[in-house]
Amino acid sequence: MAQYTRVQLADMIRQRADAEDDGNFVSDDELYVYINDGLADLYDLQLTSERGGVFSVNAERLTRIGKFAFQLPADFYKLKGVHYYYGSRYYPLQEIAYTDYPYWASRSSLHVTNGRYTIRYDQDLFIWELHVFPDNVTACNLAVMYVPRAPQLNTDTAEWDDISGWKDYVVASAAIKCLTKEESDTSALQVELQRYKHEIITQAGFIDAFSVDRIRPMTLRPSGYWYDD
């Protein structure tokens, strides 16, 4: 694996687009936007694989902001699972459609071991909210696994850890945008980008080289919440 700053990636992109002496036709600030866009695209491609869950993290204790609502972390991107710890076991909560909110909010007899959840984005507060039923769920026993947003390089010293060796995808995608701006031919790079995309999608599912597909019995933790014993 290797670490790269946005300055290093920008140099690679200029070389790939043959734009090292373009008179700053494509500014550094533009390149940095292209780089972050490429990193986000790469991240999404990796998440489409069956092993996309390797990017998942466990949320810190959530803050209750309403009768049923908890605020999700600021870097929230995709939810992977919600569990409730009760009686020495983790119970998975089942997802519901947000349109079913009134029905489940009125289920006063619902037990935490058979809980439900839904998420929504608050466009006024600019936050993601997790709504959990019943209302006696406590934050200290609520376990949330989620995928954070894609890494972004917002300073010259920040580094991106290319753990999978697919920086060429980021470089090629940004180089295409540079060539498009100057109305140059991008066909060769487009072919390369498609090849990189195919390799990423097919290889991302084999991050664990020792893992095999198999049928296995369910355990007491049905959806496998990650936690520290």
Residue frames as a rotation matrix with the C-alpha (Angstrom) as fourth column:
MET 1
0.581 0.814 0.000 0.00
0.814 -0.581 0.000 0.00
0.000 0.000 -1.000 0.00
ALA 2
-0.604 -0.753 0.260 1.06
0.759 -0.643 -0.103 3.62
0.245 0.135 0.960 -0.47
GLN 3
0.214 0.623 -0.752 0.00
0.726 -0.617 -0.305 7.04
-0.654 -0.481 -0.584 0.75
TYR 4
-0.460 -0.299 0.836 -0.53
0.826 -0.490 0.279 9.97
0.327 0.819 0.472 -1.59
THR 5
-0.451 0.320 -0.833 -1.23
0.303 -0.823 -0.480 13.64
-0.839 -0.469 0.274 -1.03
ARG 6
0.644 0.750 0.150 -3.43
0.434 -0.197 -0.879 15.61
-0.630 0.631 -0.452 -3.39
VAL 7
0.436 -0.583 -0.686 -0.33
-0.707 -0.693 0.139 17.41
-0.557 0.424 -0.714 -4.68
GLN 8
-0.624 -0.692 0.363 1.25
-0.358 0.667 0.654 14.10
-0.694 0.278 -0.664 -5.66
LEU 9
-0.131 0.673 0.728 -1.95
0.651 0.613 -0.449 12.91
-0.748 0.415 -0.518 -7.31
ALA 10
0.747 0.403 -0.529 -2.29
-0.043 -0.765 -0.643 16.22
-0.664 0.503 -0.554 -9.16
ASP 11
-0.122 -0.878 -0.462 1.22
-0.789 -0.196 0.582 15.78
-0.602 0.436 -0.669 -10.61
MET 12
-0.699 -0.096 0.708 0.32
0.170 0.940 0.295 12.27
-0.695 0.326 -0.641 -11.78
ILE 13
0.321 0.918 0.235 -2.87
0.576 0.007 -0.818 13.55
-0.752 0.398 -0.526 -13.39
ARG 14
0.576 -0.176 -0.799 -1.06
-0.525 -0.828 -0.197 16.33
-0.627 0.533 -0.569 -15.28
GLN 15
-0.568 -0.823 -0.012 1.46
-0.586 0.394 0.708 13.77
-0.578 0.409 -0.706 -16.54
ARG 16
-0.511 0.421 0.749 -1.30
0.472 0.866 -0.165 11.37
-0.718 0.269 -0.642 -17.58
ALA 17
0.605 0.796 0.030 -3.20
0.523 -0.368 -0.769 14.12
-0.601 0.481 -0.638 -19.40
ASP 18
-0.181 -0.788 0.588 0.02
0.981 -0.184 0.056 15.50
0.064 0.587 0.807 -20.90
ALA 19
0.613 0.522 0.593 -0.88
0.443 -0.849 0.289 18.82
0.654 0.086 -0.751 -19.32
GLU 20
0.232 -0.610 -0.758 2.27
0.946 -0.040 0.322 19.63
-0.227 -0.791 0.567 -17.37
ASP 21
-0.799 -0.526 -0.293 2.82
0.423 -0.836 0.349 22.80
-0.429 0.155 0.890 -19.42
ASP 22
-0.188 0.834 0.519 -0.78
0.943 0.005 0.333 23.83
0.275 0.552 -0.787 -20.01
GLY 23
-0.714 -0.147 0.685 -0.30
0.091 -0.989 -0.117 27.28
0.695 -0.021 0.719 -18.51
ASN 24
-0.928 0.369 -0.058 -2.56
0.089 0.067 -0.994 26.33
-0.363 -0.927 -0.095 -15.61
PHE 25
-0.640 0.740 -0.206 -5.51
-0.470 -0.166 0.867 25.93
0.607 0.652 0.454 -17.99
VAL 26
0.480 0.669 -0.568 -6.76
0.221 0.534 0.816 23.45
0.849 -0.517 0.108 -15.41
SER 27
0.104 -0.442 0.891 -6.00
-0.745 -0.628 -0.225 25.03
0.659 -0.640 -0.394 -12.03
ASP 28
-0.857 -0.453 -0.246 -4.80
-0.146 0.671 -0.727 23.14
0.494 -0.587 -0.641 -8.99
ASP 29
-0.643 0.677 0.357 -8.10
-0.576 -0.120 -0.809 23.86
-0.505 -0.726 0.467 -7.26
GLU 30
0.292 0.737 -0.610 -9.97
-0.954 0.268 -0.132 22.26
0.066 0.621 0.781 -10.18
LEU 31
-0.241 -0.486 -0.840 -7.68
-0.419 0.833 -0.362 19.24
0.876 0.265 -0.404 -10.03
TYR 32
-0.955 -0.135 0.263 -8.32
-0.292 0.290 -0.911 18.85
0.047 -0.947 -0.317 -6.33
VAL 33
-0.074 0.991 0.107 -12.07
-0.858 -0.009 -0.514 18.72
-0.508 -0.130 0.851 -7.01
TYR 34
0.337 0.138 -0.931 -11.47
-0.773 0.605 -0.190 16.09
0.537 0.785 0.310 -9.71
ILE 35
-0.666 -0.673 -0.320 -9.35
-0.333 0.653 -0.680 14.07
0.667 -0.347 -0.659 -7.27
ASN 36
-0.786 0.409 0.464 -12.00
-0.454 0.127 -0.882 14.08
-0.420 -0.903 0.086 -4.54
ASP 37
0.274 0.884 -0.379 -14.66
-0.935 0.153 -0.320 13.16
-0.225 0.442 0.868 -7.11
GLY 38
0.054 -0.348 -0.936 -12.49
-0.600 0.738 -0.309 10.25
0.798 0.578 -0.169 -8.24
LEU 39
-0.910 -0.396 0.118 -11.92
-0.310 0.465 -0.829 9.09
0.274 -0.792 -0.546 -4.68
ALA 40
-0.346 0.869 0.353 -15.67
-0.703 0.009 -0.712 9.12
-0.622 -0.494 0.607 -4.05
ASP 41
0.423 0.481 -0.768 -16.34
-0.886 0.398 -0.239 7.17
0.190 0.781 0.594 -7.26
LEU 42
-0.391 -0.670 -0.631 -13.69
-0.434 0.739 -0.515 4.60
0.811 0.073 -0.580 -6.36
TYR 43
-0.874 0.099 0.477 -15.16
-0.454 0.188 -0.871 4.24
-0.176 -0.977 -0.120 -2.87
ASP 44
0.101 0.995 0.016 -18.62
-0.861 0.096 -0.500 3.58
-0.499 0.037 0.866 -4.28
LEU 45
0.258 -0.076 -0.963 -17.25
-0.733 0.634 -0.247 0.96
0.629 0.770 0.108 -6.67
GLN 46
-0.766 -0.604 -0.220 -15.59
-0.287 0.627 -0.724 -0.84
0.575 -0.492 -0.654 -3.77
LEU 47
-0.659 0.578 0.482 -18.81
-0.591 -0.001 -0.807 -0.69
-0.466 -0.816 0.343 -1.76
THR 48
0.239 0.794 -0.560 -20.72
-0.969 0.236 -0.078 -2.47
0.070 0.561 0.825 -4.53
SER 49
-0.396 -0.456 -0.797 -18.72
-0.425 0.861 -0.281 -5.62
0.814 0.228 -0.534 -3.89
GLU 50
0.533 0.609 -0.587 -19.83
0.168 0.605 0.779 -8.33
0.829 -0.514 0.220 -1.46
ARG 51
-0.002 -0.621 -0.784 -16.94
0.976 0.169 -0.137 -7.29
0.217 -0.765 0.606 0.80
GLY 52
-0.074 0.010 0.997 -17.96
0.222 -0.975 0.026 -3.64
0.972 0.224 0.070 0.85
GLY 53
0.862 0.503 -0.058 -18.68
0.131 -0.111 0.985 -4.05
0.489 -0.857 -0.162 4.54
VAL 54
0.154 -0.875 -0.459 -14.96
0.960 0.243 -0.141 -3.93
0.235 -0.419 0.877 5.32
PHE 55
-0.578 -0.344 0.740 -15.31
0.273 -0.936 -0.221 -0.14
0.769 0.074 0.635 5.39
SER 56
0.470 0.881 0.049 -17.91
0.196 -0.158 0.968 -0.34
0.861 -0.446 -0.247 8.15
VAL 57
-0.769 -0.621 0.151 -17.29
0.001 -0.238 -0.971 1.16
0.639 -0.747 0.183 11.58
ASN 58
-0.098 0.708 -0.700 -19.17
0.945 0.287 0.159 1.11
0.314 -0.645 -0.697 14.86
ALA 59
0.164 0.245 0.956 -20.78
0.105 -0.967 0.230 4.40
0.981 0.063 -0.184 15.80
GLU 60
-0.936 -0.350 -0.021 -19.99
0.102 -0.214 -0.971 6.08
0.336 -0.912 0.237 19.08
ARG 61
-0.485 0.804 -0.343 -22.91
0.759 0.193 -0.622 6.50
-0.434 -0.562 -0.704 21.45
LEU 62
-0.450 0.399 0.799 -25.62
0.614 -0.510 0.602 8.40
0.648 0.762 -0.015 19.55
THR 63
-0.977 0.157 -0.146 -27.31
-0.016 -0.729 -0.684 11.52
-0.214 -0.666 0.715 20.87
ARG 64
-0.283 0.948 0.146 -31.07
0.941 0.304 -0.147 11.37
-0.184 0.096 -0.978 21.36
ILE 65
-0.997 -0.055 -0.053 -32.75
0.040 -0.968 0.246 14.32
-0.065 0.243 0.968 19.66
GLY 66
-0.337 0.941 -0.030 -36.40
-0.820 -0.278 0.501 13.30
0.463 0.193 0.865 19.90
LYS 67
0.329 0.563 0.758 -38.81
-0.864 0.504 0.001 10.75
-0.381 -0.655 0.652 21.33
PHE 68
0.869 0.007 0.494 -37.74
0.142 0.954 -0.263 8.16
-0.474 0.299 0.828 18.75
ALA 69
0.888 -0.428 0.168 -34.86
0.075 -0.227 -0.971 9.96
0.454 0.875 -0.170 17.03
PHE 70
0.500 -0.842 -0.201 -31.09
0.392 0.014 0.920 9.75
-0.772 -0.539 0.337 17.41
GLN 71
0.736 -0.313 -0.600 -28.54
-0.621 -0.665 -0.415 11.78
-0.269 0.678 -0.684 15.48
LEU 72
0.846 -0.471 0.249 -26.27
0.527 0.811 -0.255 9.69
-0.082 0.347 0.934 13.26
PRO 73
0.063 -0.922 -0.383 -22.54
0.623 -0.264 0.737 10.53
-0.780 -0.285 0.557 13.05
ALA 74
0.357 0.049 -0.933 -21.50
-0.374 -0.907 -0.191 13.54
-0.856 0.417 -0.306 10.96
ASP 75
-0.540 -0.648 -0.538 -19.60
-0.768 0.117 0.630 11.30
-0.345 0.753 -0.560 8.53
PHE 76
-0.141 0.570 0.810 -22.54
-0.003 0.817 -0.576 8.92
-0.990 -0.083 -0.114 8.01
TYR 77
-0.670 -0.081 -0.738 -22.93
-0.721 -0.165 0.673 7.53
-0.176 0.983 0.052 4.47
LYS 78
-0.090 0.642 -0.762 -24.63
-0.517 0.623 0.587 4.11
0.851 0.447 0.275 4.52
LEU 79
0.118 0.226 0.967 -26.24
-0.974 0.214 0.069 2.13
-0.192 -0.950 0.245 7.32
LYS 80
-0.511 -0.396 -0.763 -25.10
-0.566 0.823 -0.048 -1.47
0.647 0.407 -0.645 7.73
GLY 81
-0.186 0.484 -0.855 -27.02
0.496 0.797 0.343 -2.58
0.848 -0.361 -0.389 10.80
VAL 82
-0.233 0.197 0.952 -28.80
-0.751 -0.659 -0.047 -1.57
0.618 -0.726 0.301 14.00
HIS 83
-0.184 0.115 -0.976 -28.77
0.418 0.908 0.029 -3.78
0.890 -0.403 -0.215 17.10
TYR 84
0.328 0.292 0.898 -29.96
-0.702 -0.562 0.439 -3.47
0.633 -0.774 0.021 20.65
TYR 85
-0.633 -0.632 -0.446 -28.09
-0.095 0.636 -0.766 -5.03
0.768 -0.442 -0.463 23.56
TYR 86
0.138 0.755 0.641 -30.48
-0.925 -0.133 0.356 -6.66
0.354 -0.642 0.680 25.99
GLY 87
0.782 0.243 0.574 -29.98
-0.526 0.750 0.401 -9.49
-0.333 -0.615 0.714 28.46
SER 88
0.004 -0.938 0.347 -26.41
-0.277 0.332 0.902 -10.25
-0.961 -0.099 -0.258 27.32
ARG 89
-0.166 -0.044 0.985 -27.40
0.820 0.549 0.162 -10.55
-0.548 0.835 -0.055 23.63
TYR 90
-0.754 -0.049 -0.655 -27.46
-0.290 -0.870 0.398 -8.27
-0.590 0.490 0.642 20.60
TYR 91
-0.031 0.834 0.551 -30.84
0.628 0.445 -0.638 -8.23
-0.777 0.326 -0.538 18.85
PRO 92
-0.900 -0.286 0.330 -31.05
0.433 -0.482 0.762 -6.92
-0.059 0.828 0.557 15.28
LEU 93
-0.226 0.829 -0.511 -33.68
-0.058 -0.535 -0.843 -4.24
-0.973 -0.160 0.169 14.70
GLN 94
-0.228 0.228 0.946 -35.73
0.889 0.446 0.107 -4.58
-0.398 0.865 -0.305 11.54
GLU 95
-0.959 -0.170 -0.228 -35.93
0.058 -0.901 0.430 -1.80
-0.279 0.399 0.873 8.98
ILE 96
0.032 0.987 0.159 -39.29
0.775 0.076 -0.627 -0.25
-0.631 0.143 -0.762 8.13
ALA 97
-0.262 -0.002 0.965 -40.38
0.788 -0.578 0.213 2.23
0.557 0.816 0.153 5.48
TYR 98
-0.983 -0.151 -0.108 -40.60
0.186 -0.795 -0.578 5.80
0.001 -0.588 0.809 6.75
THR 99
-0.485 0.870 0.085 -44.25
-0.522 -0.366 0.770 5.85
0.701 0.329 0.632 5.67
ASP 100
0.177 0.528 -0.830 -44.93
0.374 0.744 0.553 3.24
0.910 -0.409 -0.066 8.38
TYR 101
-0.777 -0.580 0.244 -43.69
0.057 -0.451 -0.891 5.63
0.626 -0.679 0.384 11.08
PRO 102
-0.275 0.707 0.651 -47.17
-0.862 -0.481 0.158 6.38
0.425 -0.518 0.742 12.56
TYR 103
0.617 0.551 -0.562 -48.02
-0.304 0.825 0.476 2.70
0.726 -0.122 0.677 12.96
TRP 104
0.106 -0.654 -0.749 -44.82
0.628 0.628 -0.459 1.74
0.771 -0.422 0.478 14.79
ALA 105
-0.743 -0.343 0.575 -44.80
-0.143 -0.758 -0.637 4.94
0.654 -0.555 0.513 16.85
SER 106
0.027 0.861 0.508 -48.16
-0.893 -0.208 0.399 3.88
0.449 -0.464 0.763 18.29
ARG 107
0.428 0.098 -0.898 -47.01
0.042 0.991 0.128 0.37
0.903 -0.092 0.420 19.26
SER 108
0.285 -0.279 0.917 -46.58
-0.867 -0.482 0.122 0.98
0.408 -0.830 -0.380 22.98
SER 109
0.794 0.079 0.602 -46.34
-0.419 0.789 0.449 -2.76
-0.440 -0.609 0.660 23.67
LEU 110
0.787 -0.546 -0.287 -43.43
-0.077 0.375 -0.924 -3.30
0.612 0.749 0.254 21.30
HIS 111
0.843 -0.536 -0.045 -40.41
0.200 0.236 0.951 -4.80
-0.499 -0.811 0.306 23.07
VAL 112
0.421 -0.759 -0.496 -36.83
-0.763 -0.592 0.260 -3.70
-0.492 0.269 -0.828 22.40
THR 113
-0.441 -0.614 0.654 -35.90
-0.178 0.774 0.607 -7.25
-0.880 0.152 -0.451 21.38
ASN 114
-0.123 0.465 0.877 -38.35
0.910 0.406 -0.088 -6.92
-0.396 0.787 -0.473 18.48
GLY 115
0.027 0.082 -0.996 -37.58
0.152 -0.985 -0.077 -3.33
-0.988 -0.150 -0.039 17.62
ARG 116
0.515 0.166 0.841 -37.82
0.854 -0.021 -0.519 -1.44
-0.068 0.986 -0.153 14.34
TYR 117
-0.157 -0.567 -0.808 -35.90
0.329 -0.802 0.499 1.45
-0.931 -0.187 0.313 12.80
THR 118
0.602 0.177 0.778 -35.91
0.797 -0.191 -0.573 3.84
0.047 0.966 -0.256 9.87
ILE 119
-0.400 -0.767 -0.501 -33.65
0.703 -0.608 0.369 6.70
-0.588 -0.205 0.783 8.81
ARG 120
0.696 0.551 0.460 -34.34
0.717 -0.566 -0.407 10.13
0.037 0.613 -0.789 7.35
TYR 121
-0.508 -0.841 0.188 -32.36
0.836 -0.533 -0.128 13.21
0.208 0.092 0.974 6.35
ASP 122
0.402 0.595 -0.696 -33.33
0.740 -0.659 -0.135 16.46
-0.539 -0.461 -0.705 8.07
GLN 123
0.079 -0.356 0.931 -32.95
0.897 -0.382 -0.222 19.16
0.434 0.853 0.289 5.40
ASP 124
0.824 0.212 0.525 -33.27
-0.005 -0.925 0.381 21.94
0.566 -0.316 -0.761 7.97
LEU 125
0.795 -0.534 0.290 -30.59
-0.385 -0.075 0.920 20.69
-0.469 -0.842 -0.265 10.35
PHE 126
0.423 -0.623 -0.659 -28.50
-0.763 0.147 -0.629 18.96
0.488 0.769 -0.413 7.62
ILE 127
-0.544 -0.556 0.629 -28.19
-0.802 0.564 -0.196 15.78
-0.246 -0.611 -0.753 9.65
TRP 128
-0.337 0.406 -0.849 -29.12
-0.283 0.816 0.503 12.11
0.898 0.410 -0.160 9.25
GLU 129
-0.238 0.366 0.900 -31.48
-0.970 -0.051 -0.236 10.79
-0.040 -0.929 0.367 11.87
LEU 130
-0.793 0.059 -0.607 -32.08
0.002 0.996 0.095 7.23
0.610 0.074 -0.789 13.07
HIS 131
-0.146 0.825 0.547 -35.63
-0.950 -0.271 0.155 6.65
0.276 -0.497 0.823 14.34
VAL 132
-0.837 -0.264 -0.480 -35.99
-0.113 0.941 -0.320 3.65
0.536 -0.214 -0.817 16.63
PHE 133
0.142 0.930 0.338 -39.12
-0.862 -0.052 0.504 2.00
0.487 -0.363 0.795 18.00
PRO 134
0.522 0.823 -0.222 -40.12
0.779 -0.354 0.518 1.49
0.348 -0.443 -0.826 20.81
ASP 135
0.565 -0.238 0.790 -39.36
-0.118 -0.971 -0.208 4.80
0.817 0.024 -0.577 22.50
ASN 136
0.905 -0.233 0.356 -37.69
-0.368 -0.007 0.930 3.22
-0.215 -0.972 -0.092 25.56
VAL 137
0.629 -0.771 0.101 -34.59
0.694 0.497 -0.521 2.28
0.351 0.398 0.847 23.55
THR 138
0.831 -0.400 -0.388 -31.58
0.015 -0.680 0.733 3.83
-0.557 -0.615 -0.559 25.27
ALA 139
0.753 -0.569 -0.330 -28.51
-0.589 -0.361 -0.723 5.18
0.292 0.739 -0.608 23.50
CYS 140
-0.033 -0.850 0.525 -26.10
-0.955 0.182 0.234 3.28
-0.295 -0.494 -0.818 25.74
ASN 141
-0.159 0.033 0.987 -27.48
-0.082 0.996 -0.046 -0.09
-0.984 -0.088 -0.155 24.53
LEU 142
0.871 0.483 -0.091 -27.99
-0.088 -0.030 -0.996 0.91
-0.484 0.875 0.017 20.90
ALA 143
-0.169 -0.951 0.258 -25.33
0.141 0.236 0.961 -0.49
-0.975 0.199 0.095 18.55
VAL 144
0.845 0.459 -0.273 -25.07
-0.131 -0.319 -0.939 1.03
-0.518 0.829 -0.209 15.07
MET 145
-0.197 -0.876 0.439 -22.76
0.490 0.300 0.819 -0.11
-0.849 0.377 0.370 12.29
TYR 146
0.838 0.495 -0.227 -22.34
0.096 -0.545 -0.833 2.24
-0.537 0.676 -0.505 9.33
VAL 147
0.111 -0.775 0.622 -20.12
0.994 0.094 -0.060 3.10
-0.012 0.625 0.781 6.39
PRO 148
0.100 -0.115 -0.988 -18.57
0.324 -0.935 0.142 6.57
-0.941 -0.335 -0.056 6.69
ARG 149
0.912 0.229 -0.342 -18.31
-0.190 -0.502 -0.844 8.94
-0.365 0.834 -0.414 3.76
ALA 150
0.709 -0.662 0.245 -15.50
0.622 0.423 -0.659 8.53
0.333 0.619 0.711 1.23
PRO 151
0.104 -0.760 -0.642 -12.08
0.750 -0.364 0.552 9.90
-0.653 -0.539 0.532 2.19
GLN 152
0.861 0.149 0.486 -11.41
0.440 -0.698 -0.565 13.39
0.255 0.700 -0.667 0.85
LEU 153
-0.176 -0.964 -0.201 -8.16
0.982 -0.185 0.025 15.31
-0.062 -0.193 0.979 0.50
ASN 154
0.757 0.602 0.254 -8.90
0.602 -0.794 0.088 18.87
0.255 0.086 -0.963 1.59
THR 155
0.761 -0.616 -0.203 -5.37
-0.416 -0.704 0.576 19.99
-0.498 -0.353 -0.792 2.51
ASP 156
0.481 -0.657 -0.580 -1.98
-0.721 0.081 -0.689 19.61
0.500 0.749 -0.435 0.86
THR 157
-0.537 -0.766 0.353 -0.66
-0.822 0.382 -0.423 17.52
0.190 -0.517 -0.834 3.74
ALA 158
0.260 0.702 0.663 -3.64
-0.723 0.597 -0.348 15.15
-0.640 -0.389 0.663 4.05
GLU 159
-0.750 -0.594 -0.293 -2.85
-0.650 0.576 0.495 11.67
-0.125 0.562 -0.818 2.73
TRP 160
0.502 0.846 -0.182 -4.99
-0.865 0.488 -0.115 9.06
-0.009 0.215 0.977 1.05
ASP 161
-0.362 -0.590 0.722 -4.11
-0.598 0.741 0.305 5.46
-0.715 -0.321 -0.621 1.88
ASP 162
0.128 0.355 -0.926 -4.30
-0.963 0.269 -0.030 3.48
0.238 0.895 0.377 -1.37
ILE 163
-0.114 -0.179 0.977 -4.81
-0.705 0.707 0.047 0.16
-0.700 -0.684 -0.207 0.39
SER 164
0.530 0.439 0.726 -5.95
0.120 0.809 -0.576 -1.61
-0.840 0.392 0.376 -2.79
GLY 165
-0.503 -0.855 0.126 -3.51
0.292 -0.031 0.956 -0.14
-0.813 0.518 0.265 -5.32
TRP 166
0.023 0.619 0.785 -6.19
0.988 0.105 -0.111 1.45
-0.152 0.779 -0.609 -7.48
LYS 167
-0.106 -0.129 -0.986 -4.89
0.230 -0.968 0.102 5.01
-0.967 -0.216 0.133 -7.66
ASP 168
-0.935 -0.300 0.190 -4.83
0.231 -0.105 0.967 4.67
-0.270 0.948 0.168 -11.46
TYR 169
-0.151 0.953 0.262 -8.62
0.972 0.094 0.217 4.85
0.183 0.288 -0.940 -11.46
VAL 170
0.488 0.295 -0.822 -8.54
0.584 -0.810 0.057 8.21
-0.649 -0.508 -0.567 -9.66
VAL 171
-0.425 -0.758 -0.494 -5.76
0.039 -0.561 0.827 9.49
-0.904 0.333 0.268 -11.93
ALA 172
-0.851 0.094 0.516 -7.45
0.522 0.242 0.818 8.35
-0.048 0.966 -0.255 -15.15
SER 173
0.137 0.990 0.024 -10.87
0.990 -0.137 0.011 9.73
0.014 0.022 -1.000 -14.22
ALA 174
0.428 -0.044 -0.903 -9.39
0.315 -0.929 0.195 13.13
-0.847 -0.367 -0.384 -13.37
ALA 175
-0.671 -0.734 -0.101 -7.20
0.102 -0.227 0.968 13.15
-0.734 0.640 0.228 -16.50
ILE 176
-0.457 0.608 0.649 -10.31
0.887 0.251 0.388 12.57
0.073 0.753 -0.654 -18.62
LYS 177
0.583 0.706 -0.401 -11.92
0.751 -0.657 -0.064 15.67
-0.309 -0.264 -0.914 -17.10
CYS 178
-0.020 -0.683 -0.730 -8.79
0.051 -0.730 0.681 17.71
-0.999 -0.024 0.049 -17.84
LEU 179
-0.880 -0.338 0.332 -8.76
0.300 0.144 0.943 16.59
-0.367 0.930 -0.025 -21.48
THR 180
-0.058 0.943 0.327 -12.50
0.998 0.049 0.036 17.18
0.018 0.328 -0.944 -21.78
LYS 181
0.477 0.225 -0.850 -12.07
0.439 -0.899 0.009 20.76
-0.762 -0.377 -0.527 -20.64
GLU 182
-0.280 -0.659 -0.698 -9.49
-0.381 -0.591 0.711 21.43
-0.881 0.465 -0.085 -23.33
GLU 183
0.626 0.709 -0.324 -11.64
-0.597 0.168 -0.785 19.53
-0.502 0.684 0.529 -25.86
SER 184
-0.412 -0.814 -0.409 -9.03
-0.911 0.374 0.174 16.83
0.011 0.444 -0.896 -26.49
ASP 185
0.145 0.431 -0.891 -9.59
-0.498 0.810 0.311 13.18
0.855 0.398 0.332 -27.34
THR 186
-0.163 -0.130 0.978 -10.33
-0.978 0.153 -0.143 11.05
-0.131 -0.980 -0.152 -24.26
SER 187
0.616 0.575 -0.538 -11.13
-0.680 0.733 0.003 7.74
0.397 0.364 0.843 -25.96
ALA 188
-0.085 -0.730 -0.678 -7.92
-0.069 0.683 -0.727 5.94
0.994 -0.015 -0.109 -24.93
LEU 189
-0.882 -0.238 0.408 -8.33
-0.384 -0.142 -0.913 6.97
0.275 -0.961 0.034 -21.30
GLN 190
0.045 0.973 0.226 -12.01
-0.999 0.043 0.017 6.03
0.006 -0.227 0.974 -21.39
VAL 191
0.478 0.058 -0.876 -11.06
-0.321 0.940 -0.113 2.49
0.818 0.335 0.468 -22.38
GLU 192
-0.575 -0.769 -0.279 -8.50
0.060 0.300 -0.952 2.33
0.816 -0.564 -0.126 -19.55
LEU 193
-0.658 0.369 0.656 -11.02
-0.747 -0.430 -0.507 3.68
0.095 -0.824 0.559 -17.06
GLN 194
0.453 0.866 -0.213 -13.54
-0.842 0.494 0.217 1.00
0.293 0.081 0.953 -17.97
ARG 195
0.173 -0.481 -0.860 -10.86
0.030 0.875 -0.483 -1.66
0.985 0.057 0.166 -17.54
TYR 196
-0.844 -0.480 0.239 -9.95
-0.177 -0.171 -0.969 -0.30
0.506 -0.860 0.059 -14.11
LYS 197
-0.242 0.846 0.475 -13.64
-0.968 -0.242 -0.062 -0.22
0.062 -0.475 0.878 -13.17
HIS 198
0.577 0.438 -0.690 -14.11
-0.485 0.863 0.143 -3.85
0.658 0.252 0.710 -14.17
GLU 199
-0.253 -0.766 -0.591 -11.03
0.191 0.559 -0.807 -4.91
0.949 -0.316 0.005 -12.21
ILE 200
-0.806 -0.042 0.591 -12.16
-0.507 -0.467 -0.725 -3.01
0.306 -0.883 0.355 -9.12
ILE 201
0.146 0.968 0.206 -15.64
-0.980 0.114 0.160 -4.51
0.132 -0.226 0.965 -9.13
THR 202
0.640 0.111 -0.761 -14.42
-0.243 0.968 -0.064 -8.07
0.729 0.226 0.646 -9.71
GLN 203
-0.236 -0.857 -0.458 -11.46
0.297 0.385 -0.874 -7.94
0.925 -0.342 0.163 -7.34
ALA 204
-0.445 0.077 0.892 -13.02
-0.701 -0.650 -0.294 -5.99
0.557 -0.756 0.343 -4.48
GLY 205
0.619 0.779 0.096 -14.99
-0.694 0.487 0.530 -9.09
0.367 -0.395 0.842 -3.53
PHE 206
0.710 -0.422 -0.563 -11.81
0.396 0.901 -0.175 -11.00
0.581 -0.099 0.808 -2.80
ILE 207
0.338 -0.568 0.751 -10.16
-0.675 -0.702 -0.227 -8.79
0.656 -0.430 -0.620 -0.20
ASP 208
0.180 -0.219 0.959 -10.18
-0.804 0.530 0.272 -11.78
-0.567 -0.819 -0.081 2.16
ALA 209
-0.221 -0.364 -0.905 -8.27
-0.908 0.416 0.054 -14.34
0.357 0.833 -0.422 0.10
PHE 210
-0.980 -0.190 -0.058 -9.12
-0.150 0.898 -0.414 -17.12
0.130 -0.397 -0.909 2.56
SER 211
-0.404 0.904 0.141 -12.84
-0.520 -0.100 -0.848 -16.50
-0.752 -0.416 0.511 2.55
VAL 212
-0.983 0.182 -0.028 -15.12
0.086 0.586 0.805 -18.93
0.163 0.789 -0.592 0.71
ASP 213
-0.300 0.948 0.102 -18.82
-0.867 -0.316 0.386 -18.85
0.399 0.028 0.917 0.03
ARG 214
-0.883 -0.015 -0.469 -20.59
0.138 0.947 -0.291 -21.31
0.449 -0.322 -0.834 2.28
ILE 215
0.249 0.958 0.146 -23.83
-0.203 -0.096 0.974 -22.13
0.947 -0.272 0.171 4.02
ARG 216
-0.793 -0.544 -0.275 -23.55
0.172 0.233 -0.957 -21.84
0.584 -0.806 -0.092 7.75
PRO 217
-0.005 0.840 -0.543 -25.98
0.913 0.225 0.339 -22.03
0.407 -0.494 -0.768 10.70
MET 218
0.336 0.214 0.917 -27.30
-0.074 -0.965 0.252 -18.89
0.939 -0.152 -0.308 12.33
THR 219
-0.619 -0.565 -0.545 -25.76
0.559 0.170 -0.811 -17.86
0.551 -0.807 0.211 15.64
LEU 220
0.042 0.617 -0.786 -27.15
0.960 -0.244 -0.140 -15.95
-0.278 -0.748 -0.602 18.58
ARG 221
-0.215 -0.131 -0.968 -26.07
-0.046 -0.989 0.144 -12.79
-0.976 0.075 0.206 16.76
PRO 222
0.449 0.533 0.717 -28.10
0.524 0.493 -0.695 -13.22
-0.724 0.687 -0.058 13.56
SER 223
0.938 -0.062 0.340 -26.60
0.277 -0.454 -0.847 -10.36
0.207 0.889 -0.408 11.55
GLY 224
0.321 -0.937 -0.135 -23.17
0.911 0.345 -0.226 -10.44
0.258 -0.050 0.965 13.07
TYR 225
0.940 0.007 0.342 -22.82
-0.050 -0.986 0.159 -7.12
0.338 -0.167 -0.926 14.84
TRP 226
0.067 -0.989 -0.135 -19.14
0.501 0.150 -0.852 -6.23
0.863 -0.011 0.505 15.32
TYR 227
0.764 0.126 0.633 -18.34
-0.418 -0.650 0.635 -5.39
0.492 -0.749 -0.444 18.89
ASP 228
-0.353 -0.936 -0.017 -15.57
-0.478 0.196 -0.856 -5.84
0.804 -0.294 -0.517 21.41
ASP 229
0.473 0.472 -0.745 -16.12
0.353 0.673 0.650 -8.57
0.808 -0.570 0.152 23.97
